[in-house]
Amino acid sequence: MVTRVRSTYDRIAPVYDLMEGMMERKRMHKWRALVWSKVEGNTVLEVGVGTGKNFPYYPAGVEVTAIDYSGKMLARARKKAQIQGIKVRLEQMDAQDLAFPDNTFDIVIAICVFCSVPDPVRGLEEVKRVCKPGGKVVLLEHVLSANKIMAWLMNTVNPVVSTLMGPNINRRTVENVAKSGLKIERVTDLTGIFKLIEARKE
Ligand SMILES: C[S@@+](CC[C@H](N)C(=O)[O-])C[C@H]1O[C@@H](n2cnc3c(N)ncnc32)[C@H](O)[C@@H]1O
């Protein structure tokens, strides 16, 4: 299962930035800025860095470690970091099995990642484990619509979308964050399906 997700992102890595271009110009750039404005502390983990689209939003003076499961997405992030002069430690790693000790980071950030992680609750439990007690977790995720007809449609087309593009469009990520044991502090509706989720490790 993990291999399928990784190979899907390896396959779309060369066209990922192009694919997301319109969404980026319309909305994502504002939302990325909002997410990164929430940074607290000095040590940041970015889960699912992809091609490095968040690099321009990294706040100055913080130490960022960023991981991704796809070697090809990560290769593009490495190149971008070099070109843009971004100081970031990039590592290939599975969010479901993070190779960091407990209580390592002040804050963990992920944008549109837990729609793809095969076992999202396990991934979020790992996020909780590596976050320091009192540390923050900020996620921007699209979730299953609350509208019944839309939800039916999303559930119906999800197998095709996830196979071709990577993400599942029917995840209940707010509920998954709660299941992981993180304490949800705030959920902001950015649109019907895009949520900004702020949580904390107690
Ligand atoms: C939709 S992309 C988002 C990339 C980036 N966060 C952004 O905002 O453009 C999802 C990313 O999550 C990564 N991913 C999926 N499952 C993962 C896992 N189990 N561990 C680490 N990264 C994973 C994919 O390889 C991909 O780069």
Ligand as a Chemical Component Dictionary entry (heavy atoms), coordinates in Angstrom:
data_LIG
# 
_chem_comp.id                   LIG 
_chem_comp.type                 NON-POLYMER 
_chem_comp.pdbx_formal_charge   0 
_chem_comp.three_letter_code    LIG 
# 
loop_
_chem_comp_atom.comp_id 
_chem_comp_atom.atom_id 
_chem_comp_atom.alt_atom_id 
_chem_comp_atom.type_symbol 
_chem_comp_atom.charge 
_chem_comp_atom.model_Cartn_x 
_chem_comp_atom.model_Cartn_y 
_chem_comp_atom.model_Cartn_z 
_chem_comp_atom.pdbx_ordinal 
LIG C1  C1  C 0  -0.372 16.241 -2.328 1  
LIG S1  S1  S 1  1.339  16.135 -1.996 2  
LIG C2  C2  C 0  1.581  17.595 -1.002 3  
LIG C3  C3  C 0  2.998  18.079 -1.039 4  
LIG C4  C4  C 0  3.262  19.394 -0.283 5  
LIG N1  N1  N 0  2.946  19.264 1.121  6  
LIG C5  C5  C 0  2.509  20.539 -0.877 7  
LIG O1  O1  O 0  1.828  21.261 -0.153 8  
LIG O2  O2  O -1 2.639  20.770 -2.102 9  
LIG C6  C6  C 0  1.412  14.826 -0.793 10 
LIG C7  C7  C 0  2.830  14.468 -0.413 11 
LIG O3  O3  O 0  2.777  13.566 0.708  12 
LIG C8  C8  C 0  3.760  12.569 0.513  13 
LIG N2  N2  N 0  3.398  11.365 1.277  14 
LIG C9  C9  C 0  2.376  10.520 1.066  15 
LIG N3  N3  N 0  2.397  9.494  1.943  16 
LIG C10 C10 C 0  3.474  9.712  2.716  17 
LIG C11 C11 C 0  4.037  8.989  3.802  18 
LIG N4  N4  N 0  3.498  7.846  4.256  19 
LIG N5  N5  N 0  5.152  9.490  4.378  20 
LIG C12 C12 C 0  5.729  10.630 3.919  21 
LIG N6  N6  N 0  5.234  11.356 2.885  22 
LIG C13 C13 C 0  4.121  10.891 2.295  23 
LIG C14 C14 C 0  3.758  12.337 -0.993 24 
LIG O4  O4  O 0  4.941  11.686 -1.432 25 
LIG C15 C15 C 0  3.598  13.756 -1.522 26 
LIG O5  O5  O 0  4.840  14.377 -1.737 27 
# 
loop_
_chem_comp_bond.comp_id 
_chem_comp_bond.atom_id_1 
_chem_comp_bond.atom_id_2 
_chem_comp_bond.value_order 
_chem_comp_bond.pdbx_ordinal 
LIG C1  S1  SING 1  
LIG S1  C2  SING 2  
LIG S1  C6  SING 3  
LIG C2  C3  SING 4  
LIG C3  C4  SING 5  
LIG C4  N1  SING 6  
LIG C4  C5  SING 7  
LIG C5  O1  DOUB 8  
LIG C5  O2  SING 9  
LIG C6  C7  SING 10 
LIG C7  O3  SING 11 
LIG C7  C15 SING 12 
LIG O3  C8  SING 13 
LIG C8  N2  SING 14 
LIG C8  C14 SING 15 
LIG N2  C9  SING 16 
LIG N2  C13 SING 17 
LIG C9  N3  DOUB 18 
LIG N3  C10 SING 19 
LIG C10 C11 SING 20 
LIG C10 C13 DOUB 21 
LIG C11 N4  SING 22 
LIG C11 N5  DOUB 23 
LIG N5  C12 SING 24 
LIG C12 N6  DOUB 25 
LIG N6  C13 SING 26 
LIG C14 O4  SING 27 
LIG C14 C15 SING 28 
LIG C15 O5  SING 29 
# 
